[in-house]
Amino acid sequence: MPQEKLCIYLKSVACGTSASPETLAAMCKITVSLTLIILIFGCMTDKKDKPESDVERIQRTLKEMGIEATDVRTPEKRKPVEIGSRIELYGGYDNSPGYLKNPSAQSRTGTVIDFIKSERGDLSAVVKLDTTIVGDSISGNIAVLSTRNKGQDWTSDGPVHIELCNFIPKSNENGKRQLGEWIEAAASYRLLEK
């Protein structure tokens, strides 16, 4: 239902003639907001027989309501992580993840120096950190970042596991290699501008 029709409906049915214009305007905004929430929730939970993506469905619905929206996460806007890319690591399972403790920091930055094959067959990024980190058993400034989700690609941001090394790891054809110290299972990374 387009926004104007929704407002007219609210005026005639829900409010009668005693509501002020400000009240009607507020009700219209609340109703539109609730409608969007219901649409988004419906898109997230209803995965059966869906001819269009969730984003396309929300965009179409918003357009029908007279609201123009664009997808800000289009593939053209998501840049790939490459050798030489600068990245930032942040977050983790708890409020004070180990890799941010010694020395204390809000995040870690570094440069991607290689990609190596992991045991599950996908690529892990080898990152030279700007700071040496003190782990439980080793200290080092090399991190191996493994994607958390099968099929996850190396675009401008995402979740990763972090392994700390005091050497530059190389993998063989099977992905077998010398291992460092596992220091975080739920960090995130983002690509920094060069």
Order of alpha helices (4+ residues) and beta strands (2+ residues): alpha-alpha-alpha-beta-beta-beta-beta-beta-beta
